[in-house]
Structures are given as structure tokens and as C-alpha cells.
């Protein structure tokens, strides 16, 4: 079974979704038969790293959202994340980030079977540690923590390496009509859009597995 995951490192719903997936897979009887493929999705390609903007301010300007509603949603998200064992620290102080370069490093991490580690590390950096992952020095530091070659990481960040791989994932998301993340595709037959419960995720995996057996 192939489980494809579209997510962005700065998406609080995606961190919840990843943790839900991880917990569901721990209880899934056929976990060893599941291949997880992380796909890139960039929520804020126009984010200005020279003059970083708070996410809350961006949402108000770009989507005409109410500031109080955003704060209330951030509080709700923080409480929900805690139930999954995640610690979200002050979502109201987050800066908007163009994560394209971070996703390019993710493609490099994939070569060593570390894209899942990279995803987890960046999400923790974003939501628990409050780090600005649009900064190249921060990306190099985090890459070193999971055992990636920092010389190669610096080389990638100074080039366009893996740009095509990230763009391919984004194009594929468009083809599959992905409108929100996290988005999970199981064998391209079953889709999970957004965050669901652990039990529902397990049920989706079981249904997909039974169907895959029938088709053999």
C-alpha cells in the first residue's frame, strides 16, 4: 500500500494530521506493508523573508479574516494538538514562511530514508520551538540534527537542486484536486482531506488494505 501525504511544515493542521497518521499506523496490523511518500505543498509561496509578516496579520489582509476569530482558532488548535501529545507554543506569534527551500531539503532527505524525520523536525521547530524555518542557517542546523550532510545541504540551498521535484508534487496536487492540507491518498483510491480521528484513519487504512487484497 502506498500512503501519499501532502503537507506543509508551517501548517498547524498538518502537524496534527501527521501525528494522527503516525498513531494510526502504530495500531494498523499491516503497518509493514505501508510505504509512506511525503509530497510537497507550499502554502505561502509569496511570503517575504526580508520583512517577515505574522501569520495572523497575513490572514487578515489576504483573506479578510477576523483577528479575534483567528486567535480563537489558534487556541482551539493548541488544545487539540495537546491531546495528541503535541505542544503548540503561541501560534499568534508565528511568522509566515515560504517553505519551498525546506521542501527541497526534504527531497534530499528522502534519498536517505529521512524525509519523515525531516518533516517531524521542521514541524516541531515551527510549532514547539518557534523557529523561523525560512532562514537557511536554521535549515542547515536542523538538517545536521537528523544526520544530513551539511555541506550538501548548503550546496542545495545555493542552487536550484530538487526544485523540479517539489514543483512536480505541487502539480500532482493540482491534478488530484487537492484544495487543503493535510491530504492523504491511499493507493490513489482513497483520499483523506484534513484532520480526522485516529480511529477513522485506521478504518480508512483497513478498508484500503482489504480492497488491495481483493485486487490481487
Buried (B, 14 or more C-beta within 10 A) or exposed (E): BBBBBBBBBBBBBBBBBBBBBBBBBEEBEBEEEBEBEBBBBBBBEEBEBEEBBEBBEBBBEEEEBEEEEBEEBBEEBBEBBEEBEBEBEEBEEBBBBBBBBBBBBBBBBBEEEBBBBBBBBBBBBBBBEBBBBBBBEBBBBBBEEBEBEEEBBBEBBEEEBBBEBBBEBBEBBEEBEBEBBBBBBBBEEBBBBBBBEBEEBBEBBEEBBEBBEEEE
